[in-house]
Amino acid sequence: MNSLTFKFIAVLRRVAQIVVVIVGSTLFVSLLLQLLPVGLEDLYVFALDEAGRQEQIRLLHLDANPVMFYLYWLGDFVRGDFGSYVYPTGVLDPVAPRLGAALPISLRLVVYVQIVALAISIPLGIFTAYRSGRRSDKVISYGLFTAASIPNFVFALLLASFFGVSLAWFPPLGYTAPGDGFVEHLRSMALPVMALAIPTVATYTRLLRTDVIATLREDYVTMAASKGLSNRRILFTHVLRPSSVTLFTSAALNMGALIGGTLVIEQIFSIPGLGSEIGLAIFSRQYFALQSYVAIIAIGYVVFNGIVDVAVGFVDPRSRERSNA
Amino acid sequence: MRNLFAQMNLLSKLSAVWMALMTALAVFGWLIPLPDPREYDPEASAAGLFSPGHLLGTDAGGYDLLSNVVNGARTSLLIAFISVGFGGLVGSAVGIIAAYRRGRLDYVVSTGFNILLSIPNLVLGLALVAVLATSSDPSVPIASNRRVIIIIIALTVVIIPILGRIARGATLTWINREFVVAARSMGMRDKDIIVRHIVPNVLPAIYSVLFLAVGVVIVAEGALSLLGVGVVDGVSWGAMIARVAGEFTYAPQSMYVPVVVVALTVIACNQLGDFLRGRLDLREGRI
């Protein structure tokens, strides 16, 4: 078998795995609704006459068994119908437009965090690796270990009270859309981004530091140094690239944790993203909406991880050999 | 145990002392004469540190912060220890057996772990708590004792796949070692091999993760409270954080106490986990 078919089969297997996990996790979330201590009918069927009740039960598929209930949901979901908020008047308010408004805000937050975190952790990781074992490295490394352990909501509250209230440099609450002034938008995102970025920087720097220290021991680095290349040139052109695979893989895999983190951060800073929508859905007991939100997060996370896995295989041949062995 | 403490560096020692202190407060805190954590003092709202009668001050609602820290330790550490203990027990048992048996059972178990891990742990905990804590009458919220139980169940489900995957991975590295193969070829029963040879070797890897998991659960309890589904009407660290988070614009000083307590506890857990992992690497290196 030539290597291309081999590669193709490997990708196919990975895709099959991803499909299994996606079906499993969405089924899990769907079955969760069966665990409600209150019947779905009591929550969402409000018509007083029997005919109206039957109509609503059929409309929401509440008469279906758990598996069929899931399949109905899945059928709607793949067609882009993410369910509805059901109001006591019987009015259905579809989830899709709300999701369309909230998801980009959360994604924007996550992307800003990644950019800021990488921009700080790459130079910091190289610096601490270069000074490895000296006092400056030790101080920074201990500080980072501590920062990585502190929950992001702690940073959020401290930043909000210090930069938001005491110094009033940034608005402590609220969100400005980029269309209403880009500078204001960045100002409104500054504190939430910082709250999520500080622990992230700590994690990334530690990863990069370990890999850079390993790369610095390679013969070709000694060779480059003996040829008289400047330290800066060696670190950024010869050392950074081979050392950054772990960093970028973990940065990509960290997306899920960041999405989880945004839920809380959005709540603290009143940012109308996915986290606030989920909070609202829980508060108003809209479990059909909650089901779709959780499913979307899970699917996004799984698909993204799968892509990263395959991509790393293409970028770094060493990991491919390892997984084939 | 004393030996272990002697091997620690300063930071780990401080962490161990802090965790011991918090655990002691959780167990014996009720013996300390403190104001009722749920009784507000109308004379002192948002009082600072060391104000009369309130050693750590009060929050904007006039609740005594020290009393809430001490009594909250009971709830928060109870949630953390039970869900990590139970989740760790179930997760590692399932993970070890799956890895030892391999085949279809292993496929089913590891797919199950992957499914649970595909939902970010906070989102999973949030969904479980939200669903399980729905009361039949929206105007009557579920009692805080029941909420604590529901949070424990939800976070146990969160912990099971994390510990399970680690136990499975650790077991896989041991099942083909010479002494296991030898035991098997001499006709030792699978149950005895697992108990005598696998478990003692897998345990050190689990111990270090248990501490990290306690940290994860304490953070999760705070996050769930901030999202409005924690022990909001009860006395816990998460409930304190949620309260001060709503008040930080006009009473920022009362925020520091719960925030610092939670942060120090999580740092201590991670430090101890890191210390145990370092010891594990040393031990591996000697083999």
Interface residues (C-beta under 8 A of the other chain):
Chain A: Q17 V20 V21 I22 G24 S25 F28 V29 L32 L33 L35 L36 P37 V38 D42 L43 Y142 F145 T146 A148 S149 I150 P151 F153 V154 L157 L158 A160 S161 V165 S166 P172 L173 G256 A257 I259 G260 G261 L263 V264 Q267 I268 G275 I278 G279 I282 F283 R285 Y287 L290 V294 I297 A298 Y301 V302
Chain B: L11 T111 G112 N114 I115 L116 S118 I119 P120 N121 L122 V123 L124 L126 A127 L128 A130 V131 L132 T134 S135 S136 P138 G215 V219 G222 A223 L226 L227 G228 V229 I241 V244 A245 F248 T249 P252 M255 V259 V262 A263 V266 I267 C269 N270 Q271 D274
